Amino acid sequence: MKQRFSSLDVIAHELSNSLVTLRLANVYDLSSKIFLLRFVKPDDKKQMIIDSGFRCHLTSFSRATAASPSVFVTKLRKFLKTRRVTAVSQIGTDRIIEFQFSEGQYRLYLEFYAGGNIILTDKELNILTLLRTVPPGEGQEEQRIGLKYSLENRQNYLGIPPLTKDRLQAALRKAAEQSENAPAQKKQGKKGIDSLRRALAVSITEFPPLLVDHAMRVTDFDPTLKPADIANNDALLDHLLRSLAEADRVVKEITGSDIATGYIMAKKQERTDKVASGDEETERQALLYEDFHPFKPRQFENDPGCTFVPFEGFNNTVDEFFSSIEGQRLESRLHEREVTAKKKLQAAKDDQQKRLGGLQEIQTLNERKAGAIEANVQRVQEATDAVNGLIAQGMDWIEIGKLIDIEQKRGNPVASIIKLPLKLHENTVTLLLDEEIFVEDWDDEAYETGSDVSDSEDEAPTKEAAKKVVDKRLAIDINLGASPWSNAREYYGQRRSAAEKEKKTLESSTKALKSTSHKIEQDLKKGLKQEKAILRPVRKHMWFEKFTWFISSDGYLVLGGRDAQQNEILYKRYLRKGDVYVHADLDGATSVFIRNHESRVDAPIPPSTLSQAGILAVSSSSAWESKAGMPAWWANADQISKSAPTGDYLKPGSFEVRGKKNFLPPAPLLLGFGVMFHVSDESKANHMKHRVHGGGSATGTSAKGPESTVNPTQPDSDDEDNQRNASDDDDEESEENNGTSTAEPRQNPLQFTGSQPGPDVSQSQQGVDATTLTSLQDLSVDDEKAPTTANDDNQKPKGLPSPVEVDDTKSEAGAESSSEEGAATPSSTSTKQKGQAPLPRGKRNKLKKASQKYKHQDLEDKLAAQALTGATAGVKKAEAEAEAKRALEAEREFNEQRRKAQHERTQQEIAKHEEARKAMMEAGEDIVDEEADEAEKAVSLDTLVGTPLPGDVILDVIPVCAPWTAMGKYKYKVKLQPGPMKKGKAVKEILSKWGVDSLVKAYVDENSSDVEKMWPREVELVKGLKAEEIVNVIPVGKVAIMLGGGASGAARKGGGAGKGKGGRGSKKQK
């Protein structure tokens, strides 16, 4: 089975097409020699597996990473994290791949030969860190931190020499000479095909041996020929040259295509097992992967036992091959775990049966002994009387034994039933008594017959046909101090004790066996789950998961931007007719967009959805840390614009709201963390009745216009007048001239509105200059005119509405630079007008005397004197400082011009989009982004459910953070409040709690029929979530989680299992 890359398998161009321009997000340990690298860029994520010395490829499977990084990984993170991949290439034709980061500032080399290595260098190839330190030795180059990594001695680093007839002939002759000089035993032990292969592998290094064999078969060249015969024959030499040309063609075809087709060579094997999908067939054919290549080898095409499985992309081929190997290893480990568990369970059962069987045998034996005593009462009495008589006579115990032995030899019937040696020290004697089974009544003759049978073996066959059946004699201990009936009663008592002990043992062993069986099954399940977590496919994220999102209780998709750039993307790509914009006048509040259903854009958004979107907007602001519930507001999509009142366009992430803002009542700051399940298209029909469809279902507050909405928190006219009196006089006069009255909420220290700007409000929020309104060119063209900062609202046109800019940042950078230039201009002008100040009288006299003294010196003498005295050093220093200052000013001016040009381009793009959007809005149409529209159509929100129903096919699980009121139908959910715990730790605790609950049998429904309990498929998917991957789902910083109640509490209180949510942080749904 192939384990290591060849020089042709190192297809660097395919990696280059996939990874260039991506940034390295992180590096993880999978084992001591296997590492996982994650590359990201917007809307694109890649994972690459590096097995040092063996393989390197992209993977579509998620693997369990180490809990803490190793020293090597820590250093890789230090130098490469967040660096952009700028180039991926192969070093010559050697098995080395070079990754360049940040335009070659850092280089990562992967070696796939010998012991393998991973080496990180700087741009000058100085080794910064490496996986394996290589000591100096024969045939290997020393590699350690601080040395320079050499590339000149790599295979064909300076270029592949041309494939000519002379080069091939020289290579073959050299191989022939080496073969002649080799020892005789080595020459005889090799075939011709191996000698030719070795000769080409050593000299023609650009082609792997397997590719050369393939080319020979394609061109019908005999591979068994010897190198010497080919070198001396021009026809054979030309034929071999054509074969190598075919190999070169295959290499160019592979490296010339963007995506190379890969082939996995597999063998068919009959396996007898049960298909995992539940198929009843026990016989099926399985493919066992043996090898992989970027071409289809001709030498294996005619092999009936081999089959080729093609894959699009060589990375997919290698990923499938090695993932299959990992799967086979996983299957072997699972089988071993199952066999071990079965052995443990069978051993526990055998031990129980052994103990019970022993107690049953004791009961049977005691009953048989008691019956034998009762059947031989007279003989037992005779034997005990005889032994007691000898003891009473004072005979020695040894003599008594000898006497009984002598009597047995004489045929004494009493002595014959006594078994030696005697146990007189225990006051007992062992008697051999017959066990009789009667068919009819027996008499005294039967007793005589029984003794005859015991004495004569020859008569046994004839006597067995009699009315009674005699068993073998039993050795029974008889107490000499008790009568035969007392001895029989004692054995009956022992039988009863054994029966009671058997009953108790059966009860206790049954419980113990059940407990042991349950423990073994739990250990097996735990082991299986741990093994399954090693390798699983990576879930493909949906288009809206890059934003802050949730689905409201009414079925509307609510999106929020994580930063200003995402706010801009949501506005340009996804804001359409019928949508609603929700925001809060708080520091850090995100912009929230409610997507209306495409089939009914004219239907109003329900009040519950508006309230939930408002909770998200307020929770993402500074109000979360202050634990103060503040109101949010909403506006329709046609009220949102990027154009400021001055005619300029706002920076990314800032929007202008024209018209009335509809304020929402303050809501408690309660969020929830939970998971939604992605079900199949066939299963979504079960949930359609739970969705809200049709405009008639939404009643109450309408989101289609301020005229149709009555804001419950809107103040009356008296409150409005009082609020206007509290504002500046200029603002009051402006509102009176415009003739508009804007409903404003009661002022709060954490809240500001458009009529009362906060301390960090930009100039466009405080007022606009009348000159600026009449001459817009002055802002962008004339750099010498300084903008006026005074508020002259009386000169505003009466028809202009009172817009409010939705931005809580400071003023524009362009306005600041413009004001700085304007402020600096008058001062420089006044300085030029003043001229130079006159010198003092003493200084004038000194200058006059110096001029008289040195009037005969020319310029050369003056410079020479200054050089001798060191007076020119200050002049040179001043000139250098002036030159540096001029260069700094030039660079600053260049950067300023570049920023202005970029700002102008941005303004032009925004203006173009705004004009198109305005035209489409007036026409009643939407601006459709084709890419965004295709992504939306590819995902159906109806397939995302909070609680699966019986019969649903669950495909995947999606973590989500939403307002608590929107998670009423979620099965897995936990309440979040403002608190001191970091969200990463909170997510780990939540996942840990769900994992612990899944181990409780009372909380899990193996049949997947009880919607109140956890299902095995749900548990499997939830356990696959990683805290570090889903922590960014929570849009706030620190939280307090509420895990109380649930099924755990119900079980403790005796409320029965399965009546809660399995301890998943939610209350019981009524």
N, C-alpha and C positions, 0 to 999 in steps of 0.2 A: 504494500500500500504506500502510495506516494506521500511523503511528509515534508519535503523541502522544495523550494523554488529552484528552477533552472534559470539560466541567463535569459531565455526567451519568455519565461513566465513573469519576469520583472517588466510588466507593461506600464511604464511610467506615464506615457501619454494619456492613458485612460484616467489615472489618478489626477493628472494635471487638469484635465477637462472638468473634473468633479470638484477639486479642492481649491484651485487658484481663485483668489479674491475672498475666500472664506477666512474667518478668524478662528484661532485655536481657543475654544472656550475652556477646556480643562483636560487634564491627563489623569488617568486612574490606573491602579494596579489591579490586574486580574489574578496574577500569580507572580512568582519571582522573575519570570522571563516573558510574560505576556502582559501587554498594556493596551489600554483603550484610550484613544484620542477622539475628542468631540470637537467638530468644527461647525460654526454657525455663521449665518448672515440672515438678514430679514427674509422670512419665508423659505428658508433653506437650512436644513440641518443634516450633517453627515457624521457617521461614526466609523472609525478606522481601527482595526485590530492589528497589533504588531506582535508577532511571535519571534523573538530574537533568534536569528539564524535559520528560520523556517519559512515564514510567510508574512505578508502585509497586504491587506485588502479592506475594502469597505464592507460593512456588515449591516444587515437589517434586523438583527436580533439584539435584544437587551440582555446583558449579563450582569451577574452580581459582582460588585466591586468590593475592594478591601475597605475595612472600616477606617483605616488611617493610611495616608500615603507613605511610601518608602522614602529613603533619603534621595535616591535617584529621581523619583517622581517629583519630590519637593523642589529639586533644582530645576527640573524641566519646567515646572510651573513658574518658578521665579523668573526664568529668562524668556519663556515663550508664551505665557498666558496672555491672551488678547492680541497677540501678534497676527498679522495677516500673512497668509501663504501667497507668495509671489511667483514661485516657480517650483516644479517637480520634474526631475529628470533622472535618467540612468547614467551612471558613470561609465562611459565607453560601452563595452559589451559585458562588463563585469556584473556580478550579482550584488550591486550596490545602488541604492536609491538615495538621491539628494533632495531634501526639502529646504527651500530657501524661504526665510521669513523676513519681512520688512526690507525688501529689496536687497537681500543678501547680507543684512546685518548679522543674522544668525543662520547657521546651516545645520541641519540634522541629517546624519548619514546612517542608513540602515544597511547592515552587512548580513548577507544570507549564505555565507559559506563558513566552513570549519565550525568553530563554537558560536559564531554570530556575535554581533555587537551593535549597540546603539550609541552614537557619538554625537555630541553637540559641540560646535565650534563657533567662533566669531567670524567676522568677515575676512580676517587674515588667517583663517584655518587653525587658530590656536584652540586646543581642546579645553573646553570649559567644564564638561562633565561627561562621563561615559558609564555604560552599564557594567562592563567587565574590563578590568585592567589587564593588559597583555604584557607579560614580561619579555625581555629580549631573548631570542633563541634562534635555532636553525630553522630557516624557512618562514619566519614570522617577524613582523615589524613591531617594535615596542610601541605601546599605546598607553599613555597615562595623562592625567591632568597637567597642563602646562606645556606639553610638547605640541609640535605642529603636525597636523594630520596631512599625510602625504597622498597625493593623487596621481603623481607622475608614473608610479609603478603599477597602476591599475591596468587591467586588460583593455587594450585599444583605447586608452584615454585620449591620446593625441589623434585619434582617427583610425578607421578601419582601412588597412592597406587594400589596394585593388586586388581582386581575385583574377590572377593571370595564370597562364600555363606554366611559366617559369617558376612562379612561387609554389604552385602545386607540385611540380616535378622535384623541386629542391626539398620540399617537405617529405615527399615519399622516399627519396634517396636517403635522407637523413634518418628516417625511421628504419629503412632497410639496414643501414650501417649499424645502428644501435641494436637491431635484432640479431645481427651476426656476431656482435661483440658480447651479447648477453650469454649467461651460462647455458649449457646444453639442456639441463633439466627444465629450465624455464621456457626454452624455445619449444620443447616437445609438449609442454603442458598447455599450450594455447592454440586456438584455432586461427585460421586465416581471417575470419570475419572480425575477431577481436583485435588482431594486429592492425588491420586497416582502420578500424574504428579508433584505436589508440593513436595511430599516426595522424589522422585528421583532427582528433580532439586536441592534440598537443600543438599542432601547427595552424590549423584553420579554426581559431578559437571563437569566431563570431557565430558559429553554428553549433547547437547542442547535438550530441550523438543521436538522439532519437529523431531529430529533424533530418539529419543526414541519412539515416536508415529509411525514413519516409521518402526522401527525394530519390534515393537509389531504387526503391520499388516503383516509384512513379515513372522513372526513366528506364526501367528494366536493366539496371546495372547489377552485375554479380557481386555481392558483398563479400564473398569468400575468397576473392583474389588477394594475392599478397602484394604489399607495397612495391617490392622490387620488380615484379612482373608488370605492374601498371606503369612504373617510371620508365621502363625500357620499351614500352609499346605506345606509339603515338595515338593509335586508334583508341586504345583503352583510356589513355590520358584525356583525350578529347571527350570521350563518353563520361568519364568521371567529372570533368569540368562542367558538362551540361547538367549533371546531377546536382552539383553545388550551385549552379545558376538557378535551378529549380528551388533549392533551399533558400537562396537569396530572394527569389520572388515571393515565397511564402512569408519571409520575414518582413519585406516591404509591404505586403498586403496587410499583415497584422498591425504593424506600426503606423501605416498610413490611414487606417480607418479610425474614426472617433471612438467607436465602440466595437471591440473585437468579440466575435462569437466564440464562446468557450464550449468545450465538449468534455463531459465526464464519462469515462469508461467504466461500465458497471457489469457485474456478473449476476446471472439469474440463479436463485437458490430457492428450493422448495422449503417453506417453513410451515410448521403446524402450530398455529396460535390463533387467538381470537382477535379479530380486527377491532381496533379501538372505537370505530364508529358504530359498533353494535351489529355489524353484519353477522349472520349466522354461519357463514362459510368458515370452516376451520382450515381449509387448504387454500393458500394463496401464494402467488409468486412475489418475492421481494427482491429488490435490486440492491446489491452490495457494492458500494462505490470502491473502485480500485485505483483510479488514476484520473488526472485532469490535464488538459492541454488546450492551447489557443488555436489548435488546428486538429483536423481529423486524421490520425495516423493511418497510413495505408496498410501497414503490417498487421493491423488488428481487424481490418474490415471483414475478412473472410472467416474470422473465428466465430463459430456458432454459439459459443458460450458467453460472448461479449456483446454488449449493446452500448450504443453511444447516446447520451442524453444531451441535447444542445441547450444552451442558455444564452440569452441576449446580454452581452457584457461579460468580460472575463472576471470582473470583481464579483458579479453574482455567481459565476461558476465556482470560484474558489470559496466564496462564503457558503454556498450550498454544500460543497464537498466537506469542508471542515466542520460545518454545523452538523452534518449527518454523522460524522465520526463522533462528535460530542454527544449526539443523540444516542448512538449505539452504546457509548460508554454509560450514558445515563440509564438506558434501558437495562444494561447489565447490572448496574448498581441497584436499580429498582427490583430486579428479579432476585438478587441476592438478599435484599431486605425482606422481600415477601417470603422467600424460603426460610430465612432465619426466624421470622415471626411464626411461621407455621410449625417449625420445629419446637419452638418454645411452647406454643399452645398444645402441641401433641404430647410433649413431655409432662406438662401439668396435668393433662387428662390421664396419662398412663400412671402417674404417681397417685392420683385419686383412686383409680380403679385398683391399683395394687393394695392400697390401704383398706379399701372396702372389701376386696377379695380375701385378704387375710382375716378380717373380722368374721366374715361369713364362714370361712373354713374352721375357725375356732368354735363357732356355734355348732356347726355340724359335727365336729369331732367330739365336743362335750356331750352332745345329745346321744351320739353313738356309744360313748363310754358308759353313760348312765343306763342306756338300754341293755348293754352287754352285762353290766352288773346285775340288773334286775333279772336278766335271763339266766344268770349263773349264780343265784344267791347261795345255793347250797354249797357249790364248789368254792365260792369266795369265803364262806363261813368256815369250811373245813381248812382251807389254806391259812387263814388268819389265826384260827385256833391252834393249828399245828405250830406255827411260828411263835405265837405267844407262849405255848407250852414249853418250847425249847428255851425261850428266854427266861421263863419262870424257873426253870431248872438251874439257871445260872450258867448255862453253856456259853462259851466264848463265841462272839459274833463270827469270827473266822471259821470256827469249827462248825457253826450252824450252816455256813455256806458250803463247806466241804460235804457235810452230811446231805444237804439237798442235792448236790451234784451227784453223789453216789446213788441216791434214790432215783434220780432221773434216769441214770443209766440202767437201773433195775426195772424201769417201767412203772414206777409208782405214779398213779394218776394225779395224786395231790401235788407231788413234787414236780410233775411235768408242766403245770400251769404257772409255776413260780419262775420268774426271770432273774437270773443272776447278773450282776452282783446285787446284793441286798442293800437297801437304804435304811438300815436300822438306826442310823444316827438322826434320821428325819422321822423315825417311827412310822415309816411306810415301807411297803413292799410292792413290787411290780408284778402284776399277774397278767398272763396271756389268756384272754377270754375270747370265746367264739361269739360272733355276731350272727344272730339267727333272724331269718325273715320267714314268717309263717303264711302259708296259703290257707290252711285249715287248722282246726284245733290240734294241739300237740299233747302228747302224753309222756309218760316216763321213758318209754322206749325211744322217743325222739331225743331225749337227753343222752341216752346210752349211745344212740347212733351218732350224735354229734361228737362224742368223745372218740368213737371208733374212726370217724372220718379224720379227726385230727391226728390219730395215732397211725393210721395206715393211708399212705398216698395211693396205693394200688387200687383201693376200693373207691376212691373219689369219683371216677367217671360214672360208676354205676349208682352211687348214692346221690349224685346230682339230679338224677331223674326222679327222686323221691318227692314227697309232698312238700318238703322244706328245702330251702336253699341256704347253705352255710357260707358265710363270708370268711375272709382271713381273720386270724385272731388279732385282737387289739392289745397293745401294751398299756395297762391301766394302773396308775398308782393308787393303792388302797391304804387308807389310814388304819393302822393296827388297833387304834384305840376306839374305833367307831364300827358300828354294824354295817353290813352291806347296804341296807336301805339308807343309812345316813350318808355313806359314800356316794350313792346314786343321787341323793338329794343335793349334795354339795356340787356335783357336776351339772345338775339342772340349774342350780343357782349361778354357776359360772356362765352357762349358756344364756340365761336371761341378762346378765351383766354385759355380755358381749353384744347382745341384741340392742340393748339401750345405747351402748357405746357406738354401735354401727349407725344407729339413727342420728345420734348427735354428730358423728363424724360426717355422715352424708349431708346433713344440713350445713355444717361449717365448711366442708369441702366444696359444696355447691356454690356457696357465696364466694369462697376463695377462688374457685375456678372462674366464676363470672367476673370477679374483680381482676384476676390475672388476664383473662381474655380481653377485657376492656382496656387494660393498660397496654397490652401488646398491640391491640388495634390502634390505640391512640399514638403509640410510639411509631407504628408503621405509617399512619397517616401523616404524622409530623415529619417523618423522614421523607415520605413521598413529596410532601409540599416543599420541603427544603430543596429536594433535588429538582423539582419542576421550576423553582425560582431561578435556577442557574441560567437557563436559556429560554427566552421567549421573544416573539416578534415585537418590534418597536411599533407603538401605536402612531398612526399618522394623524397629526393634529388637524382640527377643522379650522376654517379660515378665521373665525371670530375668536379663537382661543388666544391669539396674540394680544387682544385687548382685555380690559376688565369687562366681564360679561355675566349675564345670568338670564334665565327665562322667567318672566313674571308669573304670578299665579293665574293670570288670564291668558298665558301662552304667547306673550310678546317678547321678542328678543331685545334686550337692553344692553347697549354697548357704552363703554367709557374708555377714554384715552389714558394711558399710563404716563404720557408726557405730552409736551406741546406738539411734537411731530406726529404722534398718533392722533391727537385732536384734529390736526390738519388733514390727515388721511381720512378720518371718519367724515369730516365735512366735505371733502372733495369727491370721495368715492362712494360713500354710502348714505349721505343725507339726501332724501328724496321727498317728493310731494307726499304729504300726509304724515310724515315723521314729526317727532316732537323733540325739542332741545331742552334739557333740564340742567340747571346750574345753581350754584349758591354763591352769594357775595361774601365768601370767606377765603382766607389765605390757604392755597393748596387745593381748593375744591376742583375736582375733575369735571370735564365736560361730558355729559351723559346724553346719549341719543337713543330714543325709543323708535324701533323700526316697526312701522305699521304694516299690516298684512297687505301684500301686493294686490290681492283680489278685491280689497275693499279699503282703498286709501282714503275715501271720504268719510269712513266711519270714525267716530271720536275714540280717543284712547280712554279706557276705563280709569276711574279715580284711583283704584287700588294700584294699578300699574304706575300711575304718576307718583303716588306716594312712595312706592318702593324705589323708583328711580331717584326721587329726592333724597331718600335715606342713603343711597349709595353716594350721591354727590356730597352730602354733608359729612358722611363718615370718612371720606377720603381727605377731608380738610383738617385744619388745625382744631376743629371742634371735637374731634375724636380724643385727642390728648387732654383737652380741657373738660371733657365729659359734659359738654353743654349742648343740648338739643336745639338746633337753630333751624329756621325755615329755609326751604329752597324755593325756586320759582321755575316756571316753564314757559316756553314760547313755541310758536309753530315754525315749521321749516322755512316758510317764506319771509319770516321776520329776521332771519339770521343772514348776515352779510359780512364781507371782509373789508368793505369800504368805510373809511372814517368820515366824519362830517367835513373834514378839510378837503376831501377829494382824494387823499392818499389812501394807501391800503395798509392794513394792520400786519404786524409780524405773524409768523406761524404760531398757531395755537390760540390766537386772540380773535374774537369775533365781536361784531356790532349787532346789537339787538334794537330793532326799530319798532316802535309801538309799545303796547302795553305788556308788562311782565305779570304773569299770573302766579301769585305766591301760594305756596302750599302750607298747610298747618305744620308746626314743628312735630317731629316724630322721635321716639326713643332711638338711641344709637345701639341697635341690636342687629348684628350680622350672624350668619350661620355658615358653617363649613360642612359640606356634604359631597355626595357623589351622585351623578346621573348615569344611567345605563343606556348604552346605545344598542337598540334592538334591531332586528332585521326588518326589511320592508314588509315581509309577510306578517310580522308580529305587531306592526303599528296599528293594524285594524282593530286590535283589542283595546286600544287606548283612544281611539277617535272620539268615542262618546264622552271622554273626559276633557276634550279640548273645547275651547270657546270659538265658535265659528258664527259668522254673520254679524252685521252691525247692530241688530236689535238687542243683543245681549249686553251691550255696554250702555248703561243709563247713567244719568247724573251729570257730572262735570264733563264738558265737551272740550276737546283740544283743537277745535277747528277755528277758533277765533275769539277775540276778547269780548265781542258783543254777546256771544251765547254763553258766557261763563260768568258766574257770580262767585267771586272769591270770598270764602268765609272769613278770611283774615284781613280783608280790605278795610282800612279805617274810614271813619265818616269824614265829613267835610271839616268839622272842628279840629279833629286830629291832624288833618292834612294842613290846615292853616297854621296850627301850632308848629308843625314840623318845618314848614317853609319859613316861619319867623326865626327858627333856630339856625337856618342856613345863612350864607353870606347875602349881602344886599344885592350884589350883582346877579347872583343866581336867582333871587326872588324877582328882580326886575325882568330878567330874561324869561322866566316862566310866564309872567304876566303879559309880556309882549307877544309871546308865541300863542297865547290863548289856549294852552293845553294844561290839563291837570293830571299829574301822574300819581297813581296810588302808591304810596311808599309805606313800608312797615315801620314800626316803632324802632328808633335807633338803638343800637346795641354796641358795646365796645368791640365785639368781635365781628361786626357787620358794617358794611358801608354800601351805599347805593349810588346811582348815577348822579343824584342831586347833591350828594354830600361826599366828595372824594376823600379817600383815606390819605394817610400820611405819605404813601408811596405811589400816588396816582400820577400818571403821565400828564404832559402838558395838554394833550388832546382831550383829557377828561376834565381839566380845570377851566377850559375856555379856549376860544379861537379868536385870532386877530381878524379884524375886518379886512385889513389889507391882504391877509393870507387867503381869505375867502374870495376876494375879487381877483387876485393874481396868484394862481397856483404854480406858475412857473418859477416864482421866487424861491420856492422850497427846494426844488430839484436842480435848477440851472444856475441861478446867481448865488455863488458861494460867498461873495463879499458882503451881501446884505444880511445882517443879523436878524433872526425872527424876534418879533416882539412878544414878550411874556405877559403883558398886561391883559386882563379880561375885559373886553369891551363888548358886552352882550347886547347893548342897546342897538348895535349896528347889524345884528343878525337879521336875515330876511325873515319876514313873518311867516312865510309858508314852509319854512324848514322845520321838520319835526325835531324832537329832543331825543337823540339817540343816546344809548349807554354802551360804552365799550366794555366787553367782558374780558377783563385782563387785570390781574393783580400784581403785575410786574412794574418795573420803573420805566422811565421814558425811553424813547427810541435812541439807538446809538447814533444815528444820523443827525438827530436834532441836537444831541449833546455836542457832537463835533462841530456842527454848524454854529452853535451858540458860542463855543470856545473860540472859533476863528473870528467871529464877529466881535467878541470882547477884546481880542488881542489887536485888532486892526487900529482902533483909535489910539491906543497907547503908543504904537510904533510910529504913527503919523505925527503925534505931538512931539515925540523925541527928535524926529528929523527937523521940525520947525524951530526947536530951541537952539540947535547948534552946539559948538564946543564952548565950555566955560573958560574965562581968562585965567592964566597962571598967576600964582602969587609973586610979589616983588623979588624975594630972595631967590626963588627958583629961576626967574628970568635972568638975574645977574649971573648965576652959575652957568646957565646955558650959554650966555654971552661970552664968558671967559673960556669955556670949553671950546667954543667955535673959533676963538682967536688962537688958542693953543694948538689946535689940530687942523688949522686951515691949510697947511702945506701937505697934509696926507691925502693921497688919492684913495680910491675905493679898495685897491688890492692891499695897500698898507693897513687900512682900517680893518679889513677882514682878517689879515694875518695877525694883527695885534689882538683882535677879539678872540681868535683861535688860541693864542698863547695864554691869554688870561682866562679862558673858559667862558667868555661872555656869550658865545654862540649857542651854548647848551640850552639856555632858556628859550632862545628864539626857535631852535629846532623843536623843542618840546611843545612850545605854543603852536607852531605850525602843525605838528602831529595831532595835537588836540583839536585844532581847527579842522583838520582833514577828517578826523574821526567823527567830529560833530556834523560836518557836511554829509558824510556817508550815512550817519544815523538819520539825519533829516531827510535825505533822499530815500532811504528805506522806509521811513515813516510815511513819507508822501506817497511812495509806491503802494504801500499797504492800504493807505487811505483811499487811493484811487481804485484799488482792486475791490475794497469793500463797497465803495460807491457803485462800481460796475455790477458787482454781484447783487447789491440791493436793487439796482435798476432792473436787472434781469428778473429778479424775484417779483418786483412790482409789475413788470410787464406780464409775467405768467399769471399772477393773481388777477390782473385786470382782464386778461383774455378769458380766464375761467369765469370771472364774475359776469362779464358781458354775455358769455354763452349761457351761463346759468340763468341770468335775468331774462334773456330771450326765451329760453325753454320754459321758465316759470310762467311768463306771460302767455305763452302758447299752450299752457296746461300740460307740458311734457316734462320728462325727467332727463337729466344728463346721465347716460348709461355708460359705466366703465365696463368694457367687455370682459376684462380679466376678473373683476369683482363679481360681475353678473354670472359668469360661468362657475365661479367658486360657490356662490350662493345657491345656484341651481343644483350643484352636486351634493348639497347637504339638505336633508329634510328635518326640520325641527320636530316633526311628529315622531321621529325614531328615537328621540331623547326623552326618557321617562325617569321619574324619581323612584317609582316602585314597580318592579316587573310583576306581571300577572302570570298565573300558571299557563304553560304552553308557549311562553315567549322564548325566542332564541336570542340570548344575550351575547352580543358581539364584543363589547368592550365597556370600560368604565371611564368616566370623565369627571375629574374633581372640579368643584365649583364653589365659589363664595358668593353669597347673595344675602339680601336683607332677610331677616328671620321670618317675616310675614310672607315671603315668597316661597318658603320651603315647607309648606303645610303638608304636601303629599310626598315628601322625601322619606325614604326608608332609612338611610344612613345620614345622620345630620347631628351637628353639635353646635350649641349656641356660643357666640363670641360676644364679649363685651369689652369696653376699654379696661385695660389692666396692665400689670408690669411684666408679663411674660412675653418673650420674643416669639414671633410667629413661627420660626423654625422649630423651636422646642415644642410649641403648642401642636403643630402638625405631627410631630413624632409621637407625642402622647396620645393623640387621637387615633393614629394608626395602630399604636401599640394596644390601646383599649379594644379596638375592633378585633385585633388579632387574638387577644386573650378570650374575648367573648366567643369567637369562632371555635374554640377548643371545648366549650361547654356543650355537651350533647343536648341539653334541654333547649338551647337557643338555636339549634341547627335543624332544619327540616331536610332530611336526605331525599325525600320525594319531590321537593320543590313545588309544594302545593299550598302551603300556608304562607300568605303574603306578610304576615306579622313576624315570621322567623327568618333567620339567615339561610340562604340557599348555598349549596356547595359551589355552584358556578360563581355566585357573587363573592363568596369568601376567597375563591381562587384569584379573582380579578382584583379585589381590594388588597389582598396581600402582595400583589405585584406592584403596587404603588410605592414610589420612593419619595421620602420626605424632601430631599434636596431638589427633586424635579418639580414638585407641585407647590412648594412654599410660596412662590410668587403669585399663586392664585389669589391669596389674601391681599387686598389692596391697602391694608393698614399696617402699622409698624408693630405695636405691642398690644396684646389682647389678654383677656381672662377667659378661660374655657370653663364650661359648665357640663360636667360629665355625670351628675347625679341622676338618680332615678333609673328608668329603663327596666329591662327584664331582670337585671341582676338584683335590684331592690325588690322586685316582685317575687322573685324566687326565694329570697331570704325571708320575706314576710309570709310566705306560704300562698302567694297569689297564683301559683301555677306557672308553668313554663310557657313561653311563647306569647304571653299577653302584652308584652312591651315591645321595645325595639332592640332587644338583645344588648342593652347597655350601651347603645350607640349615641347617647347624649340627647335623645329626644324624649318627649313625653308621650304617653300613650294616646294614640289618636282615637277620638270618640266618634 
